[in-house]
């Protein structure tokens, strides 16, 4: 009887599958431009069903397209091509029929300034000559990230490491094995405009836009990076924020959760007219953090204005104010603290406060059907006040005793790191930035081949005031640069610092996008000329300066291969000397027998890859090699004693398996994986290993710090009843070394040693109550794994409590619930 039932079920299932196959149909057609009926190659065709299923392709050389294996139902046909008006049509597909959709596209008015760096013409259905990733709004909304670092960890080849606080703006990410500390080897943009405090002299990310304001995340790691700059070694990240809406509306979103977390975000816009569209965004969030005395609060306000002067001209203005006040500290954990009290932080008086204002002005004009120009002006002011109590080590058994005696860092006893209870110091930094850029885009014929030329120039100026003061109490918010002498015969004792930096830069870039049959070629070059100056105001106002000129060529290609896209490229990577490198090298003015000539860090970045987009699977697989030259300032307090050479190579994969397109109740599966291998080819440093400490040693053959061999994010997502969406992810990061000598053994103060591999799980869900309201549930590290996040602010050669921070634990469990309302 059981066998008979199984046999009947088998035949029923077989009949259903066969019927589904017969019911599949085809949609084909042609896309041409209105003016002359010429075919549009590369137009995006997307069919979206009522159940959310999507099918896509692009037009070929003669503007035609065909999409097969579509199930019956009602679909919206959406056809787009950059620079042309979109085409929409609703069609009802019946079983066994063939449908033809022919579209004529007219040139689109410039209704909105281009803010993205990966255009719609380079979407996943088209060709990009280099590895790139785009996280769309739907994915970001479902992930509901607390901070941007969480989003970036879904990009293959990006590694993020723990710092201090919940969703803080001091992100630390590296790309393809490069040092992640403060994200200083990556170019980071918001709406195409640089947002790092000082692009050349101090690119460390002490400001990051709140994740609540971001609609799309774009990452370029290939040869396309030369269009931007000056950092082209690691890659380019662009945060794309929501554009002003055309009709009145807005949203309100409130979230609350563990660790005292709360967030309120409001947005309203569209009260203008057909040509003038303003928008306002307000955000306030706060939390108690994952450790004691780790609270924070943030207020962020943005005003945007889009003005359509004519069908060929648009002006976009955005201004932003960001304020943060937190108990951020450098006081990490010792080995004993991490094992016994990972939330320990006794520093009540440490305070990190920032204020940033910015203004962006973007003017776009189409001169004719083949030529357009974009003029950009931006300015920002960034002030950072960080006061920290001086640290000491004490015996673990006396950690709560205010009269405990300080211990030497080389003590073999169980120690904890805490404040000395006497005084503090302030790292006080202020940044001023001005930038102006003009770009052109020209469609033309080059050597008889269709081509799109981009070229432009940028003038840029930055000023960086790097002050340090000594405070007399643990909660001082003002201090001294020096201590006055007791007698006239003595000189003042300098206890602070006052370095004033300025950079003046000019950049030029030129790139071509050439269609050679089915092959697309993208040569390009960037020129950087900049002067860096420093005045040491406490040392007789000593003036130092250096001018650097560099050419950064790049070349990329893409070509069809077996229904997929084969791509590759090579480009010159570049990192300007930062203030840290300038201090180490004394602006290159030291004796050549004892110091290095000042030079920028450079590399040759190569990659090859394959991407495909099929009905149930889309993927991108790439292999890369980065050969770095002139590596000098290699980490916190660490410098090579010669011009270091490093190789970094690996494989990256991102893939999405859309099984729900076949069986609606099945989830879609996602995987992001990176295999990384790094090796130091040449390099000498002062050793910190017992037995050779203090002597110069070669580190050839060692791995780069914070370069995990394996990194994996794998999970699934599902949507049920067009109302309930869920996503579950596993994040795994392999073991990493934290220094250039690859020290394995952990010391008792938490400064030396590797970071063991770790993993955690994230879960997110939202339920659409109606068209205007949805409920959100988000769980980060839902099993509350306790792991070492990093030792980013430590140096094995500087183990004193007041210099190296020790262990920074990874983020603990954070479960939030929220409500979003649209109006």
Protein Blocks (a to p, Z undefined) as FASTA:
>chain_A
ZZmmmmmmmmmmmmmmmmmmmmpccdddddddfklopacehiacddddfkopacdddddf
kopacdehiaedddddddddehiacddddddddehiacdddddddddddfbccfbfbdfk
lcfkbccebddddddfklmmmnopabfklmmmmpghiacdddedehiabdcddeehiafe
holabccdeehiafbfblmlomccfbccdfklpcbdcddfblmlmmgcjblkloccdddd
ddddfbdcddddddddehhiacdddddehklcfklccdddddddddebjbehiaccdddd
dddddddfbfkbccdddddddddddfbdfbdcdfklmmmommgcfblkbccddddddddd
dddddfblmbccddddddddddddddddddddddfklmmpmkbccddfkbcbdcddddeh
laccddddddddddddddddddddeehiacddddddddddddddddddddfbfkbcbdcf
bdcdfblkbccddfbdcdddddddddddddddddehjbccdddddddddddddddfknop
aacddddddddddddddddeehiacddddddddddddfklmmmnonopacfklmccdddd
dddddddddddddfkbccdddddddddehiablcghiacfbdcddddddddddddddfkl
mmmmbccddddddddddddfbdcdddfbehiaoiacdfehiacehiafbdcdddddddeh
hlaccdddddddddddfbfnopabdcfkomgccddddddddddddddfblmbccddddeh
klopacdfbjflgcfklmbfklpgbjaddddddddddddddZZ
